[in-house]
Amino acid sequence: MRPDTSDHLHAIMGRGPRRGSAGAAAAALGFLAALAALSGMTGPAAAAPIENRVAVFAGLDKITGEITTFTVAIDETKRFGNLLVTPRTCHTRPVTEEPRTMAFVEVDEKRVNGGTQRIFTGWMNAESPGLNAVEHPIFDVWLTGCREPVADAGKGPHAGKGALKIRPEKANLGER
């Protein structure tokens, strides 16, 4: 049996279906489905990101056309051409979830006069390298991945490195 068209019009206009109509049950089910979607009950909750000790980058030298892959430990700086690349954190997701690899990165340019100038500060996304890559007149740098999850504490050359930690003496707690 086909529901009355006026029931659908009433539902769209926010008045709800007429009492006793077949559209009442359909409207109730639609409302419950919308409520479930808004409350996030439609899928599993996302797991917390995994911290890693090493960020992996690719760099393009536009003069030679050469692409170089290099790794940088978290909170350390590596030079690529005249760029200084410093990852502050690198997150991945568990293998059971959709890939999303992100790193917070600072990139400085080494100047001829010996000084440096910050040319990039922000998040890079490995799955969308063109979104937030460093585009310099001579060099491009983008994130390709993260390595050595912090969960493997005590393993690898960078054991103990990982998530940014706020030291009490540096935290701004409003105390004087």
N, C-alpha and C positions, 0 to 999 in steps of 0.2 A: 504494500500500500504506500502510495506516494504522499509525503507530508504536504500540507497546504502551503502554497507559495507565500501567503501572508505571514505565516509563522517565521519564515526566514527573514522577511522584511522587518518584522517586529524585533527579532533577535539582533539584526544588524543595527537597528535604530536604538538599541539599548533598552527596549521595553520588555523584552522577553517574549516567549510564545504565549498564545492565548491558552487559558486554562483548559485542561482536558484534551489538548491536541497531541498528536504523535511527535511534534517538534519539541515538546517539553523535555522528553528524555534525551533527545539529541543535543539540545542546548545545555542540559546539565552535564552530559559527558564532555562536550566541548569546553565548558567552563573548568571542569576538573583537569582536563588535559593541559589547558593553558596555565592553570595554577601549578601543576607538576613541573611544567617547563620553566616557569618563572622561579620556582624554588630550587631548581637544579636537581630534581629527583629523576631526571631522564637518563643519567649516566653516572658512572663511578666518579668519586671525587679525585681531583688531580693530586698526585703525590708531590711532596716537597721537592724542590730542585736539589740536585746532587752537586756539592761543591767539589772542585777539582784543583789540583796543585799546579797544573801547567796549561797554558793556552797555546793553541797552534794557529799560526797565521800563514798567509800566502802574501807575497809581495811582488809587485811588477815593476821592473825597471823599464820605463818607457823609452829610454834611449837605446838600450840593447835588445829590448823585447823579451828579456829573460824573466821567468817567474821562479821565485825562490820560496821554499817552504821552510819556516823556522819556528822553533818553540821558545817560549819565554815563561819562566816560573812566575807565579803570582807575586806581585810587589817587587819584582826585579825588572831591570830595563835592558833591552837589547837594541843595538843599533842596526838599522836597515838603511843603507845609503846614508843620507844626512838626517834621517828620522830616528827618533828615540821612542821605542814602543814599550809601554808599561801597562800590563794588565793588572787590575786591582782585584777582580774576582772572575771566575769562570764557572757557569752553571750548565749542567746537562739534566736530562730526565731519565728515569729508569727505562730499560729496554722494553718494558711492557706498555709504554705510552708513546704517543706521537713525538718524534724528535723535535727538540727545541734546545739549541745550544746558544747561549748568550754569554757575553763577557763585557764587563765594564772596563774601558780602556782609555788611557791618556797617551796622546802622541805629541811629542815636541819636535820642532825642527831646529837643527843645529845651524846657526847662522855663521856667515863668513867672519864676522867680528868676534866670534867666540861665544856669544850669548845663545840662548835658546828662546824659542817662542812656541807657546802652546797652540797647536793648530786643530786639535780634536780632543774632546772629552765627551764620552757617552757610551751607550750600549751598542755593541755590534751583534748581529744575529747571523749565525753560520748558515742557516737555511735560506736567508735572503741577503746575500753578500752585497748586492748593489744598494740596499736600503740605507746602510750607515757605514759604508767603507770610507777610508781616508783617501780622498782624491787630491793629489798633490801634482804640481806641474811636471815633476819628473818621476815620482814614485806613487804607487797605489798600494794600500795595505788593507786586507780584510781577514776576518776570523774564519777559520775552517773547522775548528773543533777544540775540544778540551781533553786532557789526559790526566791519569793518576787521581782517581776519586779519593777524597779525604777519608771515606769509609775504610780504605785500605791503610789505615794509620800504621806507621812503622815500616812500610814497604817503600822501596824506591829511594832515589837520591834526594827527594824533596820532602821527606817525612816531616810532619809537623807544620808544614805550610798549608794554607787553605783559606778558610773564611776570614774575612776582616774581623778583627777583634778590637773592641773599644777598650782602651786601657783607662782605669779609673782616673789617673792623673790627667788624662787628656779629654775626658768626657766633660761636657758642659752641663753640670747638674744644677746650676744656679747657686752653688755654694760659693761663698767668698772667704 
